[in-house]
């Protein structure tokens, strides 16, 4: 097991596989719309939209942490952890800790005031992991989304 590194464009096929694995775990297998081309363009184009850390086991990417900057009206610039994914076969071997370490180091390097992310309320192993690292899991907040169809319907009503 190696230390995490910044992803390169050649890692994106495996990153996409891990995204699909997570979607299946979260019972949303059909919800992934992003394509390999999207990941390549959005992460490695002229204006990258995200930073991705990967960790390898025996020269195979087995975990990722994908982050991007957000702006908080209370804190200023924060770092959002969109997903921390470790392949099912490699969970429990410290890869999640290595990836979260990289995210927190990146936050410190960027001088942000907070790292934020979401976790499903039924994913107790993840909640326990994050709490063991000192994270404050806000159980009194609800995530709100307006998906593509919701945006269209909203605008149609204006």
Helices and strands as residue ranges (DSSP letters): E 5-6, G 9-11, H 12-25, H 36-44, E 51-57, E 60-72, E 76-86, G 88-90, H 95-110, E 115-116, H 124-132, H 148-156
